[in-house]
Amino acid sequence: MTSAPTGIDCHMYTADDVRKARDFYRDVVGLPVTREFMDGAFVEFDLPDGSTFALGPIRGERIACSGIMFAVPDVAAATERVRAAGGAVHAELFETPVCHISVCADPSGNTFIFHKSKTA
């Protein structure tokens, strides 16, 4: 199945104030900022183990999210599998300067993201 996850790309938290959250994770937790894009609306911190922690804005209504981003080779196909199985799609496929993502939910309402980095 070409749309099955191949790993976890990123753990992401949403924040009311991304810059304030960035400063907290940078200055208090000690994570070095790796990338900022969309005028600082998104911030990524690459960790030594190869994983990434990210911060992003709340878009519309806050959706409770465990923050898991599953790496998939085809975001559209993975999203369609969720929809075809009756799962929820909270945010259709959209593109950022560094990736393609969609936000979905399992039958219990737990949200997750399908993610494909443009560098992968």
C-alpha positions in Angstrom: 0.0 0.0 0.0 1.8 3.1 -1.2 -0.1 5.4 1.2 0.8 3.5 4.4 2.8 5.4 7.0 6.6 4.9 6.9 7.4 6.5 10.2 6.6 9.6 12.4 7.9 12.7 10.8 7.2 15.2 13.5 5.4 15.9 16.8 3.6 19.2 16.6 1.7 21.4 19.0 -0.5 24.2 18.1 -0.2 27.5 20.0 -2.3 30.7 20.4 1.0 32.7 20.3 3.6 30.8 18.2 6.3 33.3 18.8 5.8 33.1 22.6 5.8 29.3 22.4 8.9 29.4 20.2 10.7 31.5 22.8 9.7 29.1 25.6 10.9 26.0 23.8 14.1 27.7 22.6 15.0 29.6 25.8 13.5 27.4 28.5 13.6 23.9 27.1 16.8 24.5 25.1 15.7 23.4 21.6 17.5 25.2 18.8 15.2 26.6 16.1 15.9 24.9 12.8 13.4 26.5 10.6 10.7 29.3 10.7 8.4 29.9 7.8 5.2 31.7 6.8 6.4 34.8 8.6 7.1 32.8 11.8 3.7 31.2 12.0 5.4 27.8 11.9 8.6 26.8 13.8 10.5 23.6 13.7 13.2 22.2 16.0 15.3 19.3 14.6 16.6 17.1 17.4 19.8 15.1 17.5 18.0 11.8 17.1 16.6 12.9 13.7 13.1 13.7 14.9 11.4 17.1 14.6 9.3 19.0 17.1 7.1 21.8 15.6 4.8 24.6 16.6 2.1 26.0 14.5 -0.9 28.3 14.8 -4.4 27.3 15.6 -6.5 27.4 12.4 -10.1 28.1 13.0 -11.6 26.1 15.8 -9.0 24.4 18.0 -8.9 20.7 17.3 -7.5 18.6 20.1 -4.5 16.8 18.7 -2.0 14.4 20.0 0.5 16.0 17.7 1.5 12.9 15.7 2.5 13.5 12.1 2.7 10.2 10.2 5.2 10.2 7.3 3.4 9.0 4.1 4.5 9.0 0.5 1.2 10.3 -0.8 -0.9 12.5 1.5 -3.9 12.6 -0.8 -4.1 8.8 -1.1 -3.7 8.3 2.7 -6.4 11.0 3.4 -8.8 9.3 0.9 -8.3 6.0 2.6 -9.5 7.6 5.9 -12.5 9.2 4.2 -13.4 5.9 2.4 -13.4 4.1 5.7 -15.8 6.6 7.2 -13.1 8.4 9.2 -13.1 12.2 9.7 -11.0 14.6 7.7 -10.7 17.9 9.7 -8.4 19.7 7.2 -8.1 18.7 3.6 -4.7 18.4 2.0 -2.9 21.7 2.1 0.6 22.8 1.3 3.1 24.8 3.3 6.5 26.0 2.1 8.1 22.8 3.5 5.4 20.1 3.3 2.0 18.8 2.4 -0.4 17.8 5.2 -3.9 16.8 6.1 -5.6 16.5 9.5 -7.7 13.4 10.1 -9.3 11.6 13.1 -9.7 8.0 14.1 -13.1 6.5 15.1 -12.5 7.6 18.7 -11.9 11.3 17.7 -8.2 11.2 18.2 -6.6 13.5 15.6 -3.4 12.9 13.6 -1.7 14.4 10.6 -0.6 12.8 7.4 2.7 14.5 6.4 5.0 14.6 3.4 8.1 16.7 3.6 9.2 18.4 0.4 12.8 17.4 1.2 11.8 13.6 1.5 
